[in-house]
Amino acid sequence: MLRQHPLVERYVPIGTIVLALIAIWYIAAVLMNLSLVRGGFEREEAPYTTSELIAGTMSAERPLLPAPHQVIAVFVDSVFGYAPTAPRSLVYHSMVTLSATLLGFFLGALLGIGLALMIVHSRVLEKSLLPWIICSQMVPILALAPIFIVVLGAIGLQGLLPKSIISAYLCFFPITIGMVKGFTAPDPMQLDLMRTWSATSRQVLSKLRWPSAVPYLFASLKVAITISLIGAIVAELPTGAEAGIGARLLAGSYYGQTIQIWAALLASAILASGLIGLVGVTERMVGSQMGARP
């Protein structure tokens, strides 16, 4: 039996699923926009054919569900049709959201790793702190975001930092849980061997716990970076921000510009994919330094 090329084995299934989703998207756009377009023809008392009706669902100005080519056209125009610093540029809005995302991700990573270290080294903190960390994620962020914004604004914190704090609040949780699992991953016999060598807690951490936790760390970071992006977008909603992907979503919602909303969602998806890819590249670099096989 002939073996397929590795690239074919990897990308053909993905491409097939993408094409199937695009086909479903087009069918859904026709079905959802059909009554809208038919109503337009009937109000104008203009005769129409089935082909004209379907064509109308593909080019409606304010469709209920825009077709993929409409979203891509608006996305390309928003990215390349304006200067990157122009208020109507998606690049500009993406950079605003990205800055809050990265700062929140950095703060959340520090908090998550710090909490994991405390939990692993203290039985009391494991029993008392870990349940509260889990409970902190039970309240929807949409309910907490306005409270955070108001409280932080009252003490003089505005602009980038409140959005970053909300992102950090969301993304610290998977990092904490993942690092607790990673720090406790070493076999008990390995820990006993370190004790027989009179290793200090710091040496056990640097020589055994940290190397064991690296795979868990990057798995958690991939989840956390996307959650941090979601937190930055959500944080822009209650503030009535004038810049950022959240601001574009709000503007599109206010004025019924559904295609603009979908273009902003496409920008956030591309941004999330790029951030995950960046974490993946860092993971491979760290793995190669630690002697992992490519």
C-alpha positions in Angstrom: 0.0 0.0 0.0 1.4 3.4 -1.0 2.1 5.8 1.8 0.7 9.3 1.3 2.9 12.4 1.7 2.9 13.7 5.3 1.6 17.1 4.2 -1.3 15.4 2.4 -2.2 13.4 5.4 -2.1 16.5 7.6 -3.8 19.1 5.5 -6.4 17.2 3.4 -8.7 16.4 6.3 -8.5 20.0 7.6 -9.2 21.3 4.1 -12.1 19.0 3.7 -13.7 20.2 6.9 -13.1 23.8 6.0 -14.8 23.4 2.6 -17.7 21.6 4.3 -18.1 24.4 6.8 -18.0 27.0 4.0 -20.7 25.1 2.1 -22.9 24.9 5.2 -22.3 28.6 5.7 -23.4 29.5 2.2 -26.5 27.3 2.6 -27.4 29.0 5.9 -26.9 32.4 4.4 -29.4 31.6 1.7 -31.9 30.2 4.1 -31.6 33.0 6.7 -31.6 35.9 4.2 -34.3 34.5 1.9 -37.3 36.1 3.7 -35.4 39.4 3.9 -34.7 39.6 0.2 -38.2 38.3 -0.8 -39.7 41.1 1.4 -37.6 43.7 -0.5 -38.9 42.5 -3.8 -42.5 42.4 -2.6 -42.3 45.9 -1.2 -41.1 47.2 -4.5 -43.7 45.0 -6.3 -41.0 43.8 -8.6 -41.1 40.4 -10.2 -38.3 38.0 -9.4 -37.0 34.6 -10.2 -35.4 32.0 -8.0 -31.9 32.8 -9.3 -32.4 36.5 -8.5 -33.7 35.6 -5.1 -30.6 33.5 -4.3 -28.3 36.1 -5.8 -29.9 38.7 -3.5 -29.2 36.6 -0.4 -25.5 36.7 -1.4 -25.3 40.5 -1.8 -27.7 41.9 0.8 -26.5 45.2 2.3 -27.5 44.2 5.9 -28.0 40.5 5.9 -29.0 38.4 8.9 -26.1 36.1 8.0 -23.5 37.5 5.6 -22.0 35.1 3.0 -18.3 34.3 3.4 -17.2 36.4 0.4 -19.0 39.4 1.9 -17.1 39.0 5.1 -13.8 38.6 3.4 -14.4 41.6 1.1 -15.1 43.9 4.1 -12.2 42.4 6.1 -9.7 43.0 3.2 -11.0 46.5 2.7 -10.7 47.2 6.5 -7.2 45.9 6.6 -5.7 47.2 3.3 -8.0 50.0 2.4 -7.0 52.3 5.3 -3.7 53.3 6.9 -2.9 51.1 9.9 -3.4 54.0 12.3 -6.7 55.1 10.8 -9.8 54.7 13.2 -11.5 52.6 10.5 -8.7 50.2 10.1 -9.0 46.7 11.5 -5.3 46.7 12.0 -5.6 49.7 14.4 -8.4 48.1 16.4 -6.6 44.7 16.5 -3.4 46.4 17.9 -5.4 48.1 20.6 -7.0 44.8 21.7 -3.6 42.9 21.2 -1.9 45.3 23.7 -4.4 44.6 26.4 -4.3 40.9 25.6 -0.5 40.6 25.9 -0.3 42.6 29.1 -3.2 40.6 30.6 -1.6 37.3 29.5 1.7 38.3 31.1 0.0 39.3 34.4 -2.2 36.2 34.4 0.8 33.9 33.7 2.8 35.4 36.6 -0.2 35.1 38.9 -1.0 31.6 37.8 2.5 30.3 38.2 2.9 32.0 41.5 -0.3 30.5 42.9 0.7 27.1 41.6 4.1 27.3 43.4 2.4 28.3 46.7 -0.2 25.5 46.4 2.4 22.9 45.6 4.7 23.9 48.5 1.9 24.4 51.2 -0.7 21.8 52.1 -2.6 24.5 53.9 -2.8 26.7 50.8 -3.8 23.7 48.7 -6.8 23.1 51.0 -7.8 26.7 51.4 -6.8 28.5 48.2 -7.5 26.1 45.5 -11.3 25.9 46.1 -11.5 29.7 45.9 -9.5 29.7 42.7 -12.1 27.3 41.2 -15.0 29.3 42.5 -13.6 32.5 41.0 -14.4 31.2 37.5 -18.1 30.4 38.3 -19.3 34.0 37.9 -19.7 35.1 34.2 -17.2 37.6 33.1 -19.9 39.7 31.5 -21.3 40.3 34.9 -17.9 41.0 36.5 -16.4 43.2 33.8 -18.6 46.3 34.5 -17.9 46.0 38.2 -14.1 45.8 37.5 -14.3 48.8 35.2 -16.2 51.0 37.7 -14.1 50.0 40.7 -10.8 50.4 38.9 -12.0 53.7 37.4 -12.9 55.0 40.9 -9.3 54.5 42.1 -7.9 56.2 39.0 -7.1 53.2 36.8 -8.3 53.7 33.3 -7.3 52.8 29.7 -5.2 49.7 29.1 -4.7 48.4 32.6 -8.4 47.7 33.5 -8.8 45.7 30.3 -5.6 43.8 31.1 -6.7 43.0 34.6 -9.9 41.5 33.3 -7.8 39.4 30.8 -5.5 38.3 33.6 -8.5 37.3 35.7 -9.7 35.0 33.0 -6.4 33.5 31.9 -4.7 32.9 35.2 -7.0 29.9 36.0 -5.9 27.4 33.3 -2.3 28.3 34.0 -2.7 27.7 37.8 -4.4 24.4 37.3 -2.0 23.2 34.6 1.1 24.2 36.6 -0.2 22.5 39.8 -0.6 19.4 37.8 2.8 19.9 36.2 4.7 20.6 39.5 3.1 17.4 41.0 3.9 15.3 37.9 7.2 13.9 39.1 7.1 10.3 40.4 7.3 10.0 44.2 10.4 7.8 43.7 12.1 10.7 41.9 11.3 13.1 44.8 12.6 10.5 47.3 15.8 10.2 45.3 16.3 14.0 45.4 15.8 13.9 49.2 18.4 11.2 49.5 20.8 13.6 47.7 19.9 16.2 50.3 18.5 18.5 47.6 16.8 21.7 48.9 13.3 22.7 47.9 14.8 25.2 45.4 16.9 22.5 43.8 14.0 20.1 43.6 12.0 22.9 41.9 14.7 23.8 39.4 16.0 20.3 38.6 12.8 18.2 38.8 9.5 20.0 39.1 10.1 22.7 36.5 11.3 20.4 33.7 8.4 18.1 34.4 6.0 21.1 34.3 7.1 22.5 31.0 4.7 20.4 28.8 1.8 21.4 31.1 2.9 25.0 31.0 2.7 25.4 27.3 -0.5 23.5 27.1 -2.0 25.9 29.6 -0.5 28.9 27.8 -2.2 28.0 24.6 -5.5 28.0 26.3 -4.8 31.1 28.4 -3.7 33.2 25.4 -7.0 32.7 23.7 -9.0 33.4 26.9 -6.9 36.5 27.4 -8.0 37.8 24.0 -11.6 37.1 24.8 -11.2 38.9 28.1 -9.8 42.0 26.3 -12.7 42.0 23.9 -15.2 41.6 26.6 -13.6 44.3 28.7 -14.1 46.8 25.8 -17.8 46.2 25.7 -19.0 47.9 29.0 -16.6 50.8 28.7 -18.0 52.0 25.4 -14.5 51.9 24.0 -13.8 53.8 20.8 -11.0 51.5 19.7 -10.5 47.8 19.8 -12.2 44.7 18.3 -14.9 45.0 21.0 -15.6 48.6 19.9 -16.0 47.4 16.3 -18.5 44.7 17.5 -20.4 47.4 19.5 -20.5 49.8 16.5 -21.7 47.0 14.2 -24.4 46.0 16.7 -25.6 49.6 17.2 -25.9 50.3 13.5 -27.0 46.9 12.3 -23.8 46.3 10.3 -23.6 42.6 10.5 -20.9 42.3 7.9 -18.6 44.5 10.0 -19.4 42.4 13.1 -18.3 39.2 11.2 -15.2 40.9 9.8 -14.2 41.9 13.4 -14.8 38.3 14.5 -12.6 37.1 11.6 -9.9 39.5 12.7 -10.1 38.1 16.3 -9.9 34.5 15.0 -6.8 35.3 13.0 -5.3 37.1 16.0 -6.0 34.2 18.2 -4.5 31.7 15.7 -1.4 33.9 15.4 -1.0 34.0 19.2 -1.4 30.3 19.6 1.1 29.8 16.8 3.6 32.0 18.6 3.2 30.0 21.8 3.7 26.8 19.7 6.9 28.1 18.2 8.2 29.1 21.7 7.3 25.6 22.9 9.3 24.0 20.1 12.3 26.2 20.8 12.2 25.5 24.5 11.8 21.8 23.8 14.8 21.7 21.5 16.9 23.4 24.2 15.8 20.7 26.6 16.7 17.9 24.2 13.2 17.1 22.9 13.0 15.3 19.6 11.7 17.5 16.7 
